[in-house]
């Protein structure tokens, strides 16, 4: 749902946010999934927040519990110093648990990642930008629990690293979504996201946390 906000305080405050998730079902066993998030905020001429991502994947259901999907993603977070990050790869996902109240999936994948970061304090001996190109593996486990008729909790854990250094300098991720379904198509969603990079390519804070509450509409 797009949000456009403008205020005249000591300096002009401008905020633009949008999140969208489009799923297109093809022949009952194939899905094209497009996810987009954009956030931009300024205070006068000062940039406060600038970031977002565009994620595209093509899911193919090989079995009732197993699917594979190539994907591509572009991310940027200029207010953190990340000019852009581009990744593309192949993932597979297997459904471990499927009951009336619980779903659990395990995913494994391989992807290429390119990053460009702005150095927070460049000098004569430090270039303005840092670059990274690498092949990485992806492991994740997600669990969805129907707490009550109206409440749903979804949690995810992620582990990413280079294939030649499985336990050396990994990246961790975590997510939790708590949803209250007002109707079958309208709900309120509270989300928490964590990314912890043990070895960022520039000296920035290793953990990145976000929390949001939004209205979710599906049709």
N, C-alpha and C positions, 0 to 999 in steps of 0.2 A: 504494500500500500504506500503510494508516494506521499511525502510530507514536505511542504514548502513553507518556510517561516521567515519573516522579515520583521526586525524590530529596530526602532531608533532610540538607542541608549546613549551613553557617552560617545560611542561610535556605532555605526550601523552594524547590526548583527544579522547575518544571512545564513540560513540552514536549509539544506536540501538532502532528503533521505528517501531511498526507495529500495524495497525488497520484493522480488518476484520469483515464483517457482512455477514453471510450465512443464506439464507432463503430457506427452502425446503417445497414446497406445496404438501399436500397429500389429494387426494379425494375432492379437491375444498373447503373444509371447515376445514382443519387442516393444521397447519404450525409448523414446527420445526425451531426455530430461534436460531442461535449461534452467539454471539458477543464476540470479543476478542480485547483487547488492551494491548500493552506491551511497556514500555519505560524504557531504561536503559542508564545511562550516567556516565562516570568517568573522572576525571582529575588526571592523574598519578595514585596513589593508593587511591585517595579520591573519595568516592561515592558522586555524585552530585544529581542524580535523579534515583530512582528505584521504579517503580510502574506499576500497570496494573490491569486488571480484566478479568474474563471469565464468561460469562452469557449464560445460556441455558434455553429456555422456550418452552413449547408445547402448542400452541394456538389452541383452539377448538371453532369454530363459531357455537353457539347455534341458533342464529337468524341473520338476515341481519345486525342488529345493535348492537348485544350483543355477547361477547365472554368471556370465562374463560380460565385461563392458569396457571398450576403449573410452578414454575421456581426454579432454583438454581443458586447461584452466589458466586464466590470467588474473593476477592480483596486483594491487598497488596500495600503498599506505605511506603517502608522502609525509604526513605529519610524524611518522615514526622514523622516516629516513629511507624507506623501501620505495625506490622509484618504480620498479615492477618486478614481478616474479611470474615466470611462464613455466608451466609443467604439462606434460602429456605422457600417457602410459596406458597400461592395461591392468585391470583388476578383475578378480573373481570373488564371488560371495556365496557362502553356503549357509543355509538355514539349519541351525542346530536344534532349536526348540520351537515348537508350534502348538500352543495350547489355546484354550479359550481366553486366557488372561495374559499369556506371555509369548513373546517372540524373541529369539536370540539369533544373531547372525555373526559369522566370522568371515573376514575378508583378507585377502593377500594380493599383493600387486607389485609391479615394477614400473618405474617411471623416470623420465628425464626432467631435470629441473634447472632452470636458468634464473639467476637472481642478479639484480643491480641495486646496490645500496649507496646512499650518500654518507660519506664519513662525517660524524658529528663535529669533529675538530680537525679539519685538514690543515696541513702546514707545508713547509718547503720539502719535508721528507715523507709526507703522507699524501697520496693522491686524493682527489676530491671524491672519487667513486671507487667502490670495491665490487668485484664481479665473482660469480661462482657458477660453475657448470658441473653437474654431477648426475650419475645414475643412482637411484635410491630404491630401496624396498619399502613396502608399506604393509603393516599388519594392524588390524583393528578388530574390536569386538564390541558389538552393540546389543543392548537389551531393552525391550519395550514391555512395560508392565501396565495392565489396565487395573488401576487402583480401585476405582468404583465405576459406575455407569457414566459419570461425567468427567472423572479425572484420569489422566494418562501420564506416565513418567517414562521418558526415554533417555538412556545414558549410553555414552560411547567412549571408548578408550583407544588411542592411536599411538603407534610406535613406528618411526621412520628412521632409516639409517642407510649408509652406503653398504652394498653387499660385501665389500672387502673389510669392513670394520663393524661387524654386527653389534658389538657392545661398546664401541668407542664413539663418543660424541654424537649420540642419537638426538632425535627430536621427539618430544612427547606431546600428546594432545588429549584433551578431555572435553566432553560436552554433556550437558544435562538440559532437557526440555521438559517442562511441566505444563500440561495443557488442561484447561477447563473447557469442555465442550458445551456451549450454550444451546446449540442446535447441532444436528448432524453435519452442517456445512459451515457453522460459525463458532469460533472459539477464541479464548484468550490464552496466549502462550508466553510463558516466562522462560528465557534461555540464558545459559551461562556457557561461555567458551574459554578454554585455556590452551595456549600454545607455549611450550617451554623448550627453547632451543639451547642445548648445552654448549654450543660453540658457534655463536653468530659470527658472520664474517666481518662485522664492524663492532666496536665497543658500545653496544646498546643493552638495555635491560633484557635479561634472558626470558622473562615470562611476560606474556601478553594476555590480558584478561578483558572480557567483555560481558556485559549483562544487559538484557533488553526485555521489555514487556510489550507485546504487540497484539493487535487484533488479527486473527487468522481467518481468511475466507476461502473456501474451496468450492469448486463447482465442476 
